[in-house]
Amino acid sequence: MGFLMNHRSAVRYRGYLLLPQSNRSWLVRPERSPMKLLPFRTPNCSLADVKSLLDWRLSQLNENIRAA
């Protein structure tokens, strides 16, 4: 039963899956295609930090689209 203690589930946020890793980093990837933002890993941080990083990356993506 010890293996159940280390089970971590994914968090859905704004169309992305936030997957906690064993080293306390996060893997962020889109739930579906087409991908607007490529999957990326974060450094060691909290869930709130991951969400704010994703929000920032999405805002940068929107700014680049408007500038084009």
C-alpha positions, 0 to 999 in steps of 0.5 A: 500500500505504500505506493499509493502514498506517492500517487499524484494526480494531474491538475487541469487549468485553462486547457492544460494539464499540470503534472507534478513530477517526483523532483517537485517540478511540473510538466505542463502540456496541452489537453488537446491538439492543436498546440498553441504552446509547446509542452514545458517543464518548470523548476521546483515551485508551487501550484500557484507559481505554475499557474501564474507562469502558464498565464504569463506564457499565454499572455505573451503568446497573445501579444505576439499574435496581436503584433503579427 
